[in-house]
Amino acid sequence: MHIALEQSQGKLSQKIKGIMNRLLGILAHIEASVDFPEDDIENVVSSKIINDSNEIIKELENLIKNAETGKILREGLNTSIVGKPNVGKSSLLNALLEEKGQL
């Protein structure tokens, strides 16, 4: 439910925009080290680029991992409960839905 609520509030778009801005920052650091090699900032910039890139990769992996959960929460699942009569199929469904059965 939390993931679906975040998606409805545009949190995913905000996260992606944040990642894009960080990637633009990495690009700016790379361009600075190429444009100004005499400033000897290459080592500092390289370690920052590597650290930032690793953080972004982890964030993207997490977004990908949670994408399937978000899809299930948005679209639901098609499910069947099968079994012989009077074995508790309705009781199971009511327990899953956290509803009380009819008396």
Biopython code that builds the backbone (N, CA, C, O; Angstrom):
import numpy as np
from Bio.PDB.StructureBuilder import StructureBuilder

atoms = [
    (1, "MET", "N", (0.825, -1.184, 0.000)),
    (1, "MET", "CA", (0.000, 0.000, 0.000)),
    (1, "MET", "C", (0.875, 1.256, 0.000)),
    (1, "MET", "O", (0.568, 2.237, -0.676)),
    (2, "HIS", "N", (1.952, 1.212, 0.755)),
    (2, "HIS", "CA", (2.868, 2.352, 0.854)),
    (2, "HIS", "C", (3.455, 2.698, -0.510)),
    (2, "HIS", "O", (3.542, 3.874, -0.866)),
    (3, "ILE", "N", (3.856, 1.696, -1.270)),
    (3, "ILE", "CA", (4.450, 1.918, -2.588)),
    (3, "ILE", "C", (3.417, 2.516, -3.538)),
    (3, "ILE", "O", (3.729, 3.440, -4.290)),
    (4, "ALA", "N", (2.186, 1.995, -3.510)),
    (4, "ALA", "CA", (1.131, 2.523, -4.379)),
    (4, "ALA", "C", (0.826, 3.974, -4.030)),
    (4, "ALA", "O", (0.593, 4.788, -4.923)),
    (5, "LEU", "N", (0.824, 4.305, -2.746)),
    (5, "LEU", "CA", (0.570, 5.678, -2.322)),
    (5, "LEU", "C", (1.679, 6.599, -2.807)),
    (5, "LEU", "O", (1.413, 7.695, -3.299)),
    (6, "GLU", "N", (2.918, 6.155, -2.668)),
    (6, "GLU", "CA", (4.044, 6.962, -3.144)),
    (6, "GLU", "C", (3.947, 7.206, -4.650)),
    (6, "GLU", "O", (4.202, 8.314, -5.122)),
    (7, "GLN", "N", (3.581, 6.173, -5.397)),
    (7, "GLN", "CA", (3.470, 6.324, -6.847)),
    (7, "GLN", "C", (2.373, 7.305, -7.211)),
    (7, "GLN", "O", (2.527, 8.089, -8.147)),
    (8, "SER", "N", (1.265, 7.269, -6.478)),
    (8, "SER", "CA", (0.170, 8.191, -6.781)),
    (8, "SER", "C", (0.549, 9.629, -6.464)),
    (8, "SER", "O", (-0.025, 10.559, -7.031)),
    (9, "GLN", "N", (1.506, 9.824, -5.569)),
    (9, "GLN", "CA", (1.947, 11.170, -5.200)),
    (9, "GLN", "C", (3.114, 11.646, -6.064)),
    (9, "GLN", "O", (3.636, 12.738, -5.842)),
    (10, "GLY", "N", (3.523, 10.853, -7.031)),
    (10, "GLY", "CA", (4.598, 11.260, -7.928)),
    (10, "GLY", "C", (5.989, 11.065, -7.353)),
    (10, "GLY", "O", (6.949, 11.656, -7.849)),
    (11, "LYS", "N", (6.117, 10.251, -6.323)),
    (11, "LYS", "CA", (7.432, 10.039, -5.701)),
    (11, "LYS", "C", (8.401, 9.380, -6.668)),
    (11, "LYS", "O", (9.595, 9.681, -6.648)),
    (12, "LEU", "N", (7.907, 8.488, -7.509)),
    (12, "LEU", "CA", (8.781, 7.820, -8.469)),
    (12, "LEU", "C", (9.378, 8.831, -9.435)),
    (12, "LEU", "O", (10.575, 8.792, -9.718)),
    (13, "SER", "N", (8.547, 9.737, -9.942)),
    (13, "SER", "CA", (9.049, 10.774, -10.849)),
    (13, "SER", "C", (10.085, 11.646, -10.161)),
    (13, "SER", "O", (11.093, 12.014, -10.764)),
    (14, "GLN", "N", (9.838, 11.977, -8.900)),
    (14, "GLN", "CA", (10.793, 12.791, -8.152)),
    (14, "GLN", "C", (12.126, 12.063, -7.988)),
    (14, "GLN", "O", (13.191, 12.666, -8.124)),
    (15, "LYS", "N", (12.063, 10.764, -7.696)),
    (15, "LYS", "CA", (13.294, 9.983, -7.547)),
    (15, "LYS", "C", (14.075, 9.941, -8.865)),
    (15, "LYS", "O", (15.297, 10.089, -8.878)),
    (16, "ILE", "N", (13.358, 9.738, -9.964)),
    (16, "ILE", "CA", (14.014, 9.669, -11.269)),
    (16, "ILE", "C", (14.623, 11.011, -11.636)),
    (16, "ILE", "O", (15.732, 11.061, -12.168)),
    (17, "LYS", "N", (13.913, 12.103, -11.361)),
    (17, "LYS", "CA", (14.464, 13.440, -11.632)),
    (17, "LYS", "C", (15.713, 13.686, -10.792)),
    (17, "LYS", "O", (16.679, 14.278, -11.273)),
    (18, "GLY", "N", (15.696, 13.233, -9.537)),
    (18, "GLY", "CA", (16.867, 13.375, -8.676)),
    (18, "GLY", "C", (18.062, 12.611, -9.225)),
    (18, "GLY", "O", (19.186, 13.111, -9.210)),
    (19, "ILE", "N", (17.817, 11.400, -9.710)),
    (19, "ILE", "CA", (18.883, 10.597, -10.300)),
    (19, "ILE", "C", (19.417, 11.275, -11.561)),
    (19, "ILE", "O", (20.627, 11.312, -11.787)),
    (20, "MET", "N", (18.518, 11.807, -12.373)),
    (20, "MET", "CA", (18.958, 12.499, -13.593)),
    (20, "MET", "C", (19.827, 13.704, -13.254)),
    (20, "MET", "O", (20.833, 13.948, -13.920)),
    (21, "ASN", "N", (19.450, 14.456, -12.230)),
    (21, "ASN", "CA", (20.245, 15.614, -11.826)),
    (21, "ASN", "C", (21.627, 15.191, -11.328)),
    (21, "ASN", "O", (22.625, 15.857, -11.600)),
    (22, "ARG", "N", (21.672, 14.091, -10.605)),
    (22, "ARG", "CA", (22.962, 13.593, -10.124)),
    (22, "ARG", "C", (23.831, 13.122, -11.287)),
    (22, "ARG", "O", (25.046, 13.321, -11.280)),
    (23, "LEU", "N", (23.206, 12.499, -12.287)),
    (23, "LEU", "CA", (23.962, 12.086, -13.477)),
    (23, "LEU", "C", (24.503, 13.296, -14.232)),
    (23, "LEU", "O", (25.618, 13.258, -14.750)),
    (24, "LEU", "N", (23.721, 14.360, -14.294)),
    (24, "LEU", "CA", (24.204, 15.592, -14.926)),
    (24, "LEU", "C", (25.388, 16.174, -14.153)),
    (24, "LEU", "O", (26.318, 16.723, -14.744)),
    (25, "GLY", "N", (25.343, 16.048, -12.832)),
    (25, "GLY", "CA", (26.465, 16.495, -12.014)),
    (25, "GLY", "C", (27.720, 15.689, -12.304)),
    (25, "GLY", "O", (28.815, 16.246, -12.390)),
    (26, "ILE", "N", (27.563, 14.382, -12.456)),
    (26, "ILE", "CA", (28.703, 13.522, -12.802)),
    (26, "ILE", "C", (29.260, 13.931, -14.160)),
    (26, "ILE", "O", (30.474, 14.029, -14.340)),
    (27, "LEU", "N", (28.369, 14.168, -15.107)),
    (27, "LEU", "CA", (28.802, 14.604, -16.437)),
    (27, "LEU", "C", (29.582, 15.919, -16.359)),
    (27, "LEU", "O", (30.592, 16.086, -17.043)),
    (28, "ALA", "N", (29.117, 16.839, -15.535)),
    (28, "ALA", "CA", (29.806, 18.126, -15.380)),
    (28, "ALA", "C", (31.213, 17.920, -14.802)),
    (28, "ALA", "O", (32.161, 18.584, -15.224)),
    (29, "HIS", "N", (31.347, 17.001, -13.838)),
    (29, "HIS", "CA", (32.668, 16.716, -13.266)),
    (29, "HIS", "C", (33.605, 16.108, -14.319)),
    (29, "HIS", "O", (34.785, 16.453, -14.391)),
    (30, "ILE", "N", (33.064, 15.213, -15.117)),
    (30, "ILE", "CA", (33.879, 14.598, -16.169)),
    (30, "ILE", "C", (34.337, 15.655, -17.163)),
    (30, "ILE", "O", (35.507, 15.691, -17.542)),
    (31, "GLU", "N", (33.417, 16.516, -17.587)),
    (31, "GLU", "CA", (33.771, 17.570, -18.539)),
    (31, "GLU", "C", (34.801, 18.529, -17.947)),
    (31, "GLU", "O", (35.694, 18.989, -18.659)),
    (32, "ALA", "N", (34.690, 18.837, -16.659)),
    (32, "ALA", "CA", (35.649, 19.742, -16.023)),
    (32, "ALA", "C", (37.039, 19.126, -15.998)),
    (32, "ALA", "O", (38.034, 19.813, -16.228)),
    (33, "SER", "N", (37.102, 17.828, -15.718)),
    (33, "SER", "CA", (38.421, 17.191, -15.673)),
    (33, "SER", "C", (39.040, 17.080, -17.067)),
    (33, "SER", "O", (40.263, 17.085, -17.205)),
    (34, "VAL", "N", (38.200, 16.981, -18.098)),
    (34, "VAL", "CA", (38.704, 16.924, -19.471)),
    (34, "VAL", "C", (39.103, 18.320, -19.948)),
    (34, "VAL", "O", (40.136, 18.493, -20.595)),
    (35, "ASP", "N", (38.274, 19.311, -19.623)),
    (35, "ASP", "CA", (38.522, 20.681, -20.093)),
    (35, "ASP", "C", (39.683, 21.359, -19.369)),
    (35, "ASP", "O", (40.357, 22.218, -19.937)),
    (36, "PHE", "N", (39.913, 20.972, -18.112)),
    (36, "PHE", "CA", (40.956, 21.625, -17.311)),
    (36, "PHE", "C", (41.929, 20.600, -16.730)),
    (36, "PHE", "O", (42.018, 20.476, -15.509)),
    (37, "PRO", "N", (42.658, 19.866, -17.563)),
    (37, "PRO", "CA", (43.564, 18.834, -17.055)),
    (37, "PRO", "C", (44.724, 19.424, -16.248)),
    (37, "PRO", "O", (45.316, 18.730, -15.421)),
    (38, "GLU", "N", (45.045, 20.668, -16.476)),
    (38, "GLU", "CA", (46.172, 21.282, -15.767)),
    (38, "GLU", "C", (45.844, 21.573, -14.301)),
    (38, "GLU", "O", (46.754, 21.808, -13.506)),
    (39, "ASP", "N", (44.551, 21.561, -13.925)),
    (39, "ASP", "CA", (44.171, 21.859, -12.540)),
    (39, "ASP", "C", (44.385, 20.673, -11.607)),
    (39, "ASP", "O", (44.188, 20.795, -10.398)),
    (40, "ASP", "N", (44.779, 19.543, -12.149)),
    (40, "ASP", "CA", (45.109, 18.352, -11.360)),
    (40, "ASP", "C", (43.959, 17.919, -10.440)),
    (40, "ASP", "O", (44.185, 17.530, -9.294)),
    (41, "ILE", "N", (42.740, 17.991, -10.948)),
    (41, "ILE", "CA", (41.583, 17.584, -10.162)),
    (41, "ILE", "C", (41.086, 16.196, -10.557)),
    (41, "ILE", "O", (40.071, 15.721, -10.048)),
    (42, "GLU", "N", (41.805, 15.558, -11.460)),
    (42, "GLU", "CA", (41.341, 14.288, -12.011)),
    (42, "GLU", "C", (41.158, 13.217, -10.937)),
    (42, "GLU", "O", (40.151, 12.510, -10.954)),
    (43, "ASN", "N", (42.109, 13.075, -9.996)),
    (43, "ASN", "CA", (41.993, 12.035, -8.974)),
    (43, "ASN", "C", (40.806, 12.272, -8.049)),
    (43, "ASN", "O", (40.074, 11.341, -7.715)),
    (44, "VAL", "N", (40.621, 13.521, -7.639)),
    (44, "VAL", "CA", (39.496, 13.853, -6.762)),
    (44, "VAL", "C", (38.178, 13.624, -7.499)),
    (44, "VAL", "O", (37.244, 13.044, -6.947)),
    (45, "VAL", "N", (38.111, 14.075, -8.724)),
    (45, "VAL", "CA", (36.896, 13.932, -9.521)),
    (45, "VAL", "C", (36.615, 12.461, -9.809)),
    (45, "VAL", "O", (35.463, 12.027, -9.764)),
    (46, "SER", "N", (37.661, 11.694, -10.104)),
    (46, "SER", "CA", (37.470, 10.269, -10.418)),
    (46, "SER", "C", (36.856, 9.520, -9.246)),
    (46, "SER", "O", (35.928, 8.736, -9.443)),
    (47, "SER", "N", (37.346, 9.740, -8.041)),
    (47, "SER", "CA", (36.795, 9.020, -6.890)),
    (47, "SER", "C", (35.361, 9.469, -6.612)),
    (47, "SER", "O", (34.518, 8.654, -6.238)),
    (48, "LYS", "N", (35.081, 10.766, -6.793)),
    (48, "LYS", "CA", (33.715, 11.252, -6.596)),
    (48, "LYS", "C", (32.773, 10.653, -7.635)),
    (48, "LYS", "O", (31.653, 10.257, -7.312)),
    (49, "ILE", "N", (33.228, 10.589, -8.872)),
    (49, "ILE", "CA", (32.402, 10.007, -9.934)),
    (49, "ILE", "C", (32.107, 8.541, -9.645)),
    (49, "ILE", "O", (30.977, 8.083, -9.813)),
    (50, "ILE", "N", (33.118, 7.818, -9.215)),
    (50, "ILE", "CA", (32.928, 6.394, -8.911)),
    (50, "ILE", "C", (31.944, 6.215, -7.761)),
    (50, "ILE", "O", (31.038, 5.386, -7.848)),
    (51, "ASN", "N", (32.112, 6.985, -6.681)),
    (51, "ASN", "CA", (31.210, 6.870, -5.528)),
    (51, "ASN", "C", (29.782, 7.242, -5.900)),
    (51, "ASN", "O", (28.839, 6.521, -5.574)),
    (52, "ASP", "N", (29.628, 8.373, -6.587)),
    (52, "ASP", "CA", (28.287, 8.801, -6.994)),
    (52, "ASP", "C", (27.646, 7.795, -7.944)),
    (52, "ASP", "O", (26.455, 7.506, -7.831)),
    (53, "SER", "N", (28.427, 7.265, -8.873)),
    (53, "SER", "CA", (27.905, 6.282, -9.834)),
    (53, "SER", "C", (27.448, 5.019, -9.120)),
    (53, "SER", "O", (26.400, 4.466, -9.454)),
    (54, "ASN", "N", (28.214, 4.557, -8.148)),
    (54, "ASN", "CA", (27.828, 3.364, -7.391)),
    (54, "ASN", "C", (26.538, 3.587, -6.611)),
    (54, "ASN", "O", (25.693, 2.695, -6.536)),
    (55, "GLU", "N", (26.384, 4.779, -6.028)),
    (55, "GLU", "CA", (25.143, 5.086, -5.312)),
    (55, "GLU", "C", (23.951, 5.111, -6.262)),
    (55, "GLU", "O", (22.879, 4.602, -5.935)),
    (56, "ILE", "N", (24.139, 5.696, -7.422)),
    (56, "ILE", "CA", (23.052, 5.761, -8.410)),
    (56, "ILE", "C", (22.683, 4.359, -8.886)),
    (56, "ILE", "O", (21.502, 4.051, -9.050)),
    (57, "ILE", "N", (23.669, 3.520, -9.105)),
    (57, "ILE", "CA", (23.397, 2.143, -9.530)),
    (57, "ILE", "C", (22.566, 1.418, -8.484)),
    (57, "ILE", "O", (21.622, 0.706, -8.825)),
    (58, "LYS", "N", (22.911, 1.595, -7.210)),
    (58, "LYS", "CA", (22.137, 0.951, -6.134)),
    (58, "LYS", "C", (20.699, 1.463, -6.114)),
    (58, "LYS", "O", (19.760, 0.684, -5.947)),
    (59, "GLU", "N", (20.529, 2.777, -6.286)),
    (59, "GLU", "CA", (19.178, 3.343, -6.307)),
    (59, "GLU", "C", (18.369, 2.789, -7.476)),
    (59, "GLU", "O", (17.197, 2.448, -7.317)),
    (60, "LEU", "N", (18.994, 2.698, -8.652)),
    (60, "LEU", "CA", (18.298, 2.169, -9.826)),
    (60, "LEU", "C", (17.940, 0.697, -9.640)),
    (60, "LEU", "O", (16.848, 0.273, -10.018)),
    (61, "GLU", "N", (18.845, -0.077, -9.066)),
    (61, "GLU", "CA", (18.558, -1.485, -8.793)),
    (61, "GLU", "C", (17.376, -1.616, -7.842)),
    (61, "GLU", "O", (16.529, -2.491, -8.014)),
    (62, "ASN", "N", (17.321, -0.746, -6.840)),
    (62, "ASN", "CA", (16.218, -0.769, -5.892)),
    (62, "ASN", "C", (14.901, -0.394, -6.578)),
    (62, "ASN", "O", (13.869, -1.014, -6.319)),
    (63, "LEU", "N", (14.933, 0.611, -7.447)),
    (63, "LEU", "CA", (13.724, 0.988, -8.185)),
    (63, "LEU", "C", (13.239, -0.155, -9.065)),
    (63, "LEU", "O", (12.039, -0.419, -9.139)),
    (64, "ILE", "N", (14.162, -0.828, -9.727)),
    (64, "ILE", "CA", (13.796, -1.957, -10.599)),
    (64, "ILE", "C", (13.203, -3.090, -9.771)),
    (64, "ILE", "O", (12.215, -3.713, -10.161)),
    (65, "LYS", "N", (13.824, -3.348, -8.620)),
    (65, "LYS", "CA", (13.346, -4.430, -7.755)),
    (65, "LYS", "C", (11.923, -4.152, -7.276)),
    (65, "LYS", "O", (11.110, -5.071, -7.180)),
    (66, "ASN", "N", (11.621, -2.892, -6.975)),
    (66, "ASN", "CA", (10.300, -2.535, -6.453)),
    (66, "ASN", "C", (9.267, -2.297, -7.548)),
    (66, "ASN", "O", (8.081, -2.149, -7.253)),
    (67, "ALA", "N", (9.696, -2.259, -8.799)),
    (67, "ALA", "CA", (8.768, -1.993, -9.900)),
    (67, "ALA", "C", (7.696, -3.071, -10.003)),
    (67, "ALA", "O", (6.528, -2.761, -10.236)),
    (68, "GLU", "N", (8.077, -4.321, -9.833)),
    (68, "GLU", "CA", (7.104, -5.414, -9.938)),
    (68, "GLU", "C", (6.082, -5.335, -8.808)),
    (68, "GLU", "O", (4.897, -5.588, -9.026)),
    (69, "THR", "N", (6.531, -4.989, -7.608)),
    (69, "THR", "CA", (5.608, -4.836, -6.488)),
    (69, "THR", "C", (4.618, -3.714, -6.765)),
    (69, "THR", "O", (3.425, -3.856, -6.497)),
    (70, "GLY", "N", (5.102, -2.616, -7.293)),
    (70, "GLY", "CA", (4.230, -1.498, -7.627)),
    (70, "GLY", "C", (3.198, -1.880, -8.676)),
    (70, "GLY", "O", (2.040, -1.470, -8.601)),
    (71, "LYS", "N", (3.627, -2.667, -9.651)),
    (71, "LYS", "CA", (2.704, -3.109, -10.704)),
    (71, "LYS", "C", (1.609, -3.986, -10.110)),
    (71, "LYS", "O", (0.439, -3.847, -10.467)),
    (72, "ILE", "N", (1.978, -4.875, -9.216)),
    (72, "ILE", "CA", (0.988, -5.754, -8.576)),
    (72, "ILE", "C", (0.006, -4.929, -7.763)),
    (72, "ILE", "O", (-1.197, -5.186, -7.793)),
    (73, "LEU", "N", (0.513, -3.936, -7.032)),
    (73, "LEU", "CA", (-0.370, -3.113, -6.215)),
    (73, "LEU", "C", (-1.307, -2.271, -7.071)),
    (73, "LEU", "O", (-2.458, -2.054, -6.692)),
    (74, "ARG", "N", (-0.833, -1.793, -8.220)),
    (74, "ARG", "CA", (-1.673, -0.985, -9.111)),
    (74, "ARG", "C", (-2.708, -1.832, -9.826)),
    (74, "ARG", "O", (-3.883, -1.473, -9.894)),
    (75, "GLU", "N", (-2.256, -2.970, -10.363)),
    (75, "GLU", "CA", (-3.102, -3.747, -11.248)),
    (75, "GLU", "C", (-3.754, -4.949, -10.580)),
    (75, "GLU", "O", (-4.734, -5.485, -11.096)),
    (76, "GLY", "N", (-3.225, -5.377, -9.443)),
    (76, "GLY", "CA", (-3.768, -6.534, -8.751)),
    (76, "GLY", "C", (-3.266, -7.839, -9.352)),
    (76, "GLY", "O", (-2.484, -7.849, -10.302)),
    (77, "LEU", "N", (-3.733, -8.929, -8.777)),
    (77, "LEU", "CA", (-3.361, -10.269, -9.238)),
    (77, "LEU", "C", (-4.616, -11.065, -9.551)),
    (77, "LEU", "O", (-5.625, -10.929, -8.859)),
    (78, "ASN", "N", (-4.565, -11.883, -10.572)),
    (78, "ASN", "CA", (-5.633, -12.834, -10.838)),
    (78, "ASN", "C", (-5.302, -14.105, -10.071)),
    (78, "ASN", "O", (-4.243, -14.701, -10.267)),
    (79, "THR", "N", (-6.218, -14.514, -9.194)),
    (79, "THR", "CA", (-5.965, -15.653, -8.320)),
    (79, "THR", "C", (-7.178, -16.557, -8.281)),
    (79, "THR", "O", (-8.320, -16.099, -8.339)),
    (80, "SER", "N", (-6.913, -17.837, -8.182)),
    (80, "SER", "CA", (-7.991, -18.807, -8.029)),
    (80, "SER", "C", (-7.741, -19.617, -6.764)),
    (80, "SER", "O", (-6.611, -20.008, -6.475)),
    (81, "ILE", "N", (-8.811, -19.861, -6.018)),
    (81, "ILE", "CA", (-8.741, -20.757, -4.869)),
    (81, "ILE", "C", (-9.614, -21.954, -5.226)),
    (81, "ILE", "O", (-10.831, -21.838, -5.372)),
    (82, "VAL", "N", (-8.976, -23.084, -5.359)),
    (82, "VAL", "CA", (-9.717, -24.278, -5.781)),
    (82, "VAL", "C", (-9.647, -25.352, -4.697)),
    (82, "VAL", "O", (-8.699, -25.411, -3.913)),
    (83, "GLY", "N", (-10.658, -26.182, -4.677)),
    (83, "GLY", "CA", (-10.680, -27.286, -3.725)),
    (83, "GLY", "C", (-12.063, -27.889, -3.668)),
    (83, "GLY", "O", (-13.008, -27.385, -4.275)),
    (84, "LYS", "N", (-12.164, -28.971, -2.932)),
    (84, "LYS", "CA", (-13.449, -29.663, -2.776)),
    (84, "LYS", "C", (-14.400, -28.794, -1.958)),
    (84, "LYS", "O", (-13.971, -27.875, -1.261)),
    (85, "PRO", "N", (-15.696, -29.093, -2.050)),
    (85, "PRO", "CA", (-16.680, -28.329, -1.269)),
    (85, "PRO", "C", (-16.410, -28.438, 0.235)),
    (85, "PRO", "O", (-15.964, -29.473, 0.729)),
    (86, "ASN", "N", (-16.691, -27.344, 0.947)),
    (86, "ASN", "CA", (-16.617, -27.294, 2.407)),
    (86, "ASN", "C", (-15.230, -27.616, 2.974)),
    (86, "ASN", "O", (-15.120, -28.272, 4.010)),
    (87, "VAL", "N", (-14.177, -27.158, 2.300)),
    (87, "VAL", "CA", (-12.832, -27.366, 2.847)),
    (87, "VAL", "C", (-12.222, -26.059, 3.360)),
    (87, "VAL", "O", (-11.087, -26.050, 3.837)),
    (88, "GLY", "N", (-12.977, -24.948, 3.264)),
    (88, "GLY", "CA", (-12.509, -23.692, 3.835)),
    (88, "GLY", "C", (-12.019, -22.662, 2.837)),
    (88, "GLY", "O", (-11.277, -21.748, 3.197)),
    (89, "LYS", "N", (-12.431, -22.805, 1.580)),
    (89, "LYS", "CA", (-11.987, -21.829, 0.571)),
    (89, "LYS", "C", (-12.472, -20.421, 0.915)),
    (89, "LYS", "O", (-11.697, -19.466, 0.850)),
    (90, "SER", "N", (-13.736, -20.289, 1.275)),
    (90, "SER", "CA", (-14.295, -18.982, 1.634)),
    (90, "SER", "C", (-13.629, -18.431, 2.887)),
    (90, "SER", "O", (-13.342, -17.237, 2.967)),
    (91, "SER", "N", (-13.385, -19.289, 3.855)),
    (91, "SER", "CA", (-12.720, -18.853, 5.091)),
    (91, "SER", "C", (-11.309, -18.357, 4.790)),
    (91, "SER", "O", (-10.858, -17.363, 5.359)),
    (92, "LEU", "N", (-10.622, -19.050, 3.898)),
    (92, "LEU", "CA", (-9.283, -18.628, 3.508)),
    (92, "LEU", "C", (-9.326, -17.268, 2.826)),
    (92, "LEU", "O", (-8.521, -16.387, 3.127)),
    (93, "LEU", "N", (-10.281, -17.103, 1.898)),
    (93, "LEU", "CA", (-10.412, -15.826, 1.198)),
    (93, "LEU", "C", (-10.726, -14.701, 2.185)),
    (93, "LEU", "O", (-10.139, -13.622, 2.107)),
    (94, "ASN", "N", (-11.656, -14.954, 3.116)),
    (94, "ASN", "CA", (-12.001, -13.942, 4.108)),
    (94, "ASN", "C", (-10.798, -13.606, 4.990)),
    (94, "ASN", "O", (-10.605, -12.444, 5.346)),
    (95, "ALA", "N", (-9.996, -14.595, 5.342)),
    (95, "ALA", "CA", (-8.807, -14.342, 6.160)),
    (95, "ALA", "C", (-7.788, -13.513, 5.380)),
    (95, "ALA", "O", (-7.166, -12.610, 5.940)),
    (96, "LEU", "N", (-7.615, -13.815, 4.094)),
    (96, "LEU", "CA", (-6.691, -13.042, 3.273)),
    (96, "LEU", "C", (-7.151, -11.601, 3.114)),
    (96, "LEU", "O", (-6.336, -10.680, 3.084)),
    (97, "LEU", "N", (-8.459, -11.414, 3.013)),
    (97, "LEU", "CA", (-9.017, -10.069, 2.861)),
    (97, "LEU", "C", (-9.247, -9.384, 4.193)),
    (97, "LEU", "O", (-9.672, -8.229, 4.248)),
    (98, "GLU", "N", (-8.959, -10.110, 5.276)),
    (98, "GLU", "CA", (-9.164, -9.614, 6.642)),
    (98, "GLU", "C", (-10.607, -9.187, 6.859)),
    (98, "GLU", "O", (-10.879, -8.142, 7.451)),
    (99, "GLU", "N", (-11.523, -10.007, 6.373)),
    (99, "GLU", "CA", (-12.956, -9.763, 6.540)),
    (99, "GLU", "C", (-13.565, -10.912, 7.316)),
    (99, "GLU", "O", (-13.057, -12.032, 7.285)),
    (100, "LYS", "N", (-14.649, -10.632, 8.009)),
    (100, "LYS", "CA", (-15.360, -11.677, 8.741)),
    (100, "LYS", "C", (-16.351, -12.337, 7.787)),
    (100, "LYS", "O", (-16.993, -11.656, 6.988)),
    (101, "GLY", "N", (-16.475, -13.634, 7.866)),
    (101, "GLY", "CA", (-17.411, -14.357, 7.008)),
    (101, "GLY", "C", (-18.844, -14.126, 7.434)),
    (101, "GLY", "O", (-19.116, -13.694, 8.554)),
    (102, "GLN", "N", (-19.752, -14.421, 6.527)),
    (102, "GLN", "CA", (-21.170, -14.270, 6.826)),
    (102, "GLN", "C", (-21.609, -15.444, 7.662)),
    (102, "GLN", "O", (-21.145, -16.568, 7.471)),
    (103, "LEU", "N", (-22.520, -15.176, 8.605)),
    (103, "LEU", "CA", (-23.025, -16.247, 9.472)),
    (103, "LEU", "C", (-24.248, -16.870, 8.905)),
    (103, "LEU", "O", (-24.807, -17.789, 9.504)),
]
sb = StructureBuilder()
sb.init_structure("model")
sb.init_model(0)
sb.init_chain("A")
sb.init_seg("    ")
for serial, (resi, resn, name, xyz) in enumerate(atoms, 1):
    if name == "N":
        sb.init_residue(resn, " ", resi, " ")
    sb.init_atom(name, np.array(xyz, "f"), 0.0, 1.0, " ", f" {name:<3s}", serial, name[0])
structure = sb.get_structure()
